[in-house]
Amino acid sequence: MHIDKINLSIIKHLRSGRKSFKKIAEQLSLSENTVRARVHKLIDNGILEITGLVDPEAVSGHRIVIVGVKLKTMDLVKKGEEFSKLKGVISVSVVTGRFDLILTVLLKTGFGLLEFYTQEVSKLKDVQSVETFVVYKSYNLKIPYVID
């Protein structure tokens, strides 16, 4: 799907996630139906997701960690998909440098680093090593709440 200037403008207007299609249409001089159809098409194509985000520092007992993963395999995309399904994982990126994958993980009381590694990461094969970076303070970080 091609992302044109109108789609980008609509996406920018949806940053708050609560702006009505009618208000967006008025500000962009489009019909409300055009905005609605474009938003639904962006969602259907996996380009846009409208969701509530939280500041992890505001949720008591929760912590964000960044995990660098070195793999024994070069099947990075497949392994990235596998890691993305683990409990607590917010995002996975295939990267260059000393790691193959970078994970952003949400931990909470009762599901800390030990549980993440022993209950989740241990399920996966071809993990050579991991390095954990505990986030003490973040700026502009809002995340979907992923832990059940």
C-alpha positions as CSV (number, residue, x, y, z in Angstrom):
1,M,0.0,0.0,0.0
2,H,1.3,3.5,-0.9
3,I,1.4,6.0,1.9
4,D,0.7,9.4,0.4
5,K,0.6,12.8,2.0
6,I,-3.0,12.5,2.9
7,N,-2.4,9.2,4.7
8,L,0.5,10.7,6.6
9,S,-1.6,13.7,7.6
10,I,-4.4,11.5,8.9
11,I,-1.9,9.4,10.9
12,K,-0.5,12.6,12.4
13,H,-3.9,13.7,13.5
14,L,-4.5,10.4,15.1
15,R,-1.5,10.7,17.4
16,S,-3.9,11.4,20.3
17,G,-5.9,8.4,19.2
18,R,-9.2,10.0,20.2
19,K,-9.7,12.7,17.5
20,S,-12.9,12.1,15.6
21,F,-12.9,11.4,11.9
22,K,-15.2,14.4,11.5
23,K,-12.6,16.8,13.0
24,I,-9.8,15.3,11.0
25,A,-11.8,15.7,7.8
26,E,-12.6,19.3,8.6
27,Q,-8.9,20.1,9.2
28,L,-7.8,18.4,6.1
29,S,-10.7,19.6,3.9
30,L,-11.8,16.0,3.2
31,S,-15.1,14.2,3.7
32,E,-15.5,12.2,6.9
33,N,-16.1,9.1,4.8
34,T,-12.8,9.5,3.0
35,V,-11.0,9.8,6.3
36,R,-12.8,6.8,7.7
37,A,-12.1,4.7,4.6
38,R,-8.4,5.6,4.6
39,V,-8.0,4.8,8.3
40,H,-9.7,1.4,7.9
41,K,-7.5,0.6,4.9
42,L,-4.4,1.6,6.9
43,I,-5.5,-0.7,9.7
44,D,-6.4,-3.5,7.4
45,N,-2.9,-3.3,5.7
46,G,-1.2,-3.5,9.1
47,I,0.3,0.0,8.7
48,L,-1.7,1.7,11.5
49,E,-2.9,0.5,14.9
50,I,-4.9,2.6,17.2
51,T,-4.2,1.6,20.8
52,G,-3.9,2.9,24.3
53,L,-0.4,3.5,25.6
54,V,0.9,3.8,29.1
55,D,3.9,5.3,30.7
56,P,5.5,2.3,32.3
57,E,7.1,4.4,35.1
58,A,3.6,5.4,36.2
59,V,2.5,1.8,36.7
60,S,3.6,0.6,40.2
61,G,5.8,-2.5,40.3
62,H,6.6,-2.4,36.6
63,R,10.0,-2.0,34.9
64,I,11.3,-1.8,31.3
65,V,14.4,-3.7,30.3
66,I,16.2,-3.7,27.0
67,V,17.7,-7.1,26.1
68,G,20.5,-7.6,23.5
69,V,20.4,-11.1,22.0
70,K,23.2,-12.8,20.1
71,L,22.0,-15.8,18.1
72,K,23.7,-19.0,16.9
73,T,21.8,-18.8,13.7
74,M,21.4,-16.2,10.9
75,D,17.6,-16.8,10.6
76,L,17.1,-13.4,12.2
77,V,13.6,-12.7,11.0
78,K,12.3,-16.1,12.2
79,K,13.9,-15.7,15.6
80,G,12.7,-12.2,15.9
81,E,9.1,-13.4,15.3
82,E,9.6,-16.1,18.0
83,F,10.9,-13.6,20.5
84,S,8.0,-11.3,19.8
85,K,5.6,-13.9,21.1
86,L,7.2,-14.2,24.5
87,K,5.4,-12.9,27.6
88,G,6.4,-9.4,28.4
89,V,8.0,-8.6,25.0
90,I,6.8,-5.2,23.7
91,S,9.0,-5.0,20.7
92,V,11.8,-6.9,18.8
93,S,14.2,-5.3,16.3
94,V,16.7,-7.0,14.1
95,V,19.8,-4.9,14.3
96,T,23.4,-4.5,13.2
97,G,26.3,-4.4,15.7
98,R,27.2,-6.8,18.4
99,F,23.7,-8.1,18.9
100,D,21.3,-9.7,16.4
101,L,18.1,-8.7,18.1
102,I,17.1,-5.9,20.6
103,L,14.1,-6.6,22.7
104,T,12.0,-4.1,24.8
105,V,10.5,-6.1,27.7
106,L,8.0,-5.1,30.4
107,L,8.5,-6.8,33.7
108,K,6.3,-6.6,36.8
109,T,6.1,-7.9,40.4
110,G,6.0,-11.7,40.1
111,F,7.4,-11.7,36.5
112,G,10.9,-10.3,36.7
113,L,14.1,-11.0,34.9
114,L,14.5,-14.5,36.4
115,E,11.0,-15.5,35.2
116,F,11.5,-13.9,31.8
117,Y,14.7,-15.8,31.2
118,T,13.8,-19.2,32.8
119,Q,10.2,-19.4,31.7
120,E,10.3,-17.6,28.3
121,V,13.7,-17.2,26.7
122,S,14.6,-20.8,27.7
123,K,11.9,-22.1,25.4
124,L,13.8,-20.8,22.3
125,K,16.7,-22.6,20.6
126,D,19.9,-21.0,19.1
127,V,20.3,-18.3,21.7
128,Q,24.0,-17.7,22.1
129,S,24.0,-15.0,24.7
130,V,21.9,-12.1,26.1
131,E,22.8,-8.8,27.8
132,T,20.2,-6.9,29.9
133,F,20.0,-3.2,30.2
134,V,17.7,-2.0,33.0
135,V,15.9,1.2,32.2
136,Y,16.1,3.5,35.3
137,K,14.5,6.5,33.6
138,S,13.0,7.0,30.1
139,Y,11.7,9.9,28.2
140,N,8.8,9.9,25.7
141,L,8.3,6.2,26.2
142,K,4.7,5.0,26.1
143,I,4.0,1.3,25.6
144,P,1.0,-1.0,25.1
145,Y,0.3,-2.9,28.3
146,V,1.3,-6.5,27.4
147,I,1.5,-8.5,30.6
148,D,-1.5,-10.6,31.5
